[in-house]
Amino acid sequence: MLMLTLDDAVAVCMRFLHETTYFDDMPREEYESMPEFIRGEFEQKCWFPPEKNKAAKRLNGLIFDINPTEICAQIESENLRNWCSTIQTEMKMAMVQLPCWGEGEQDE
């Protein structure tokens, strides 16, 4: 599973714009503020629609995948390091997709 950070996405977009657009006519201040503008646009577009706690269900499943039987199986197959890395990555992805609690909302 691949994950692109927001900083990387902004860098890729700036590189693409630089290669395909003529920035010579743009004032220096405007060009220098372009990454911030792009970041703001990406942040607005990075909204995950609610899917009835699909991410929470995925995270819960991953948590239950971490058990003595599975850990022993990974040790026996000499794959524990890779398995841990995979589980951590999948858990991080599920956490990113969890809904955020705004002001005034309670953690239940």
ChimeraX attribute file (.defattr): number of C-alpha atoms within 10 A of each C-alpha:
attribute: neighborCount
match mode: 1-to-1
recipient: residues
	/A:1	6
	/A:2	6
	/A:3	8
	/A:4	7
	/A:5	9
	/A:6	14
	/A:7	11
	/A:8	11
	/A:9	14
	/A:10	20
	/A:11	15
	/A:12	12
	/A:13	15
	/A:14	16
	/A:15	12
	/A:16	11
	/A:17	12
	/A:18	11
	/A:19	10
	/A:20	9
	/A:21	10
	/A:22	9
	/A:23	13
	/A:24	8
	/A:25	7
	/A:26	10
	/A:27	9
	/A:28	11
	/A:29	8
	/A:30	11
	/A:31	14
	/A:32	11
	/A:33	10
	/A:34	14
	/A:35	16
	/A:36	12
	/A:37	14
	/A:38	17
	/A:39	17
	/A:40	12
	/A:41	12
	/A:42	14
	/A:43	11
	/A:44	9
	/A:45	9
	/A:46	9
	/A:47	10
	/A:48	10
	/A:49	9
	/A:50	11
	/A:51	11
	/A:52	9
	/A:53	12
	/A:54	13
	/A:55	19
	/A:56	17
	/A:57	13
	/A:58	15
	/A:59	21
	/A:60	13
	/A:61	12
	/A:62	15
	/A:63	12
	/A:64	9
	/A:65	13
	/A:66	12
	/A:67	9
	/A:68	9
	/A:69	10
	/A:70	14
	/A:71	16
	/A:72	12
	/A:73	12
	/A:74	16
	/A:75	13
	/A:76	10
	/A:77	9
	/A:78	11
	/A:79	12
	/A:80	16
	/A:81	10
	/A:82	11
	/A:83	15
	/A:84	14
	/A:85	11
	/A:86	13
	/A:87	16
	/A:88	13
	/A:89	15
	/A:90	16
	/A:91	20
	/A:92	13
	/A:93	17
	/A:94	18
	/A:95	15
	/A:96	12
	/A:97	19
	/A:98	19
	/A:99	16
	/A:100	10
	/A:101	9
	/A:102	8
	/A:103	6
	/A:104	6
	/A:105	8
	/A:106	7
	/A:107	7
	/A:108	3
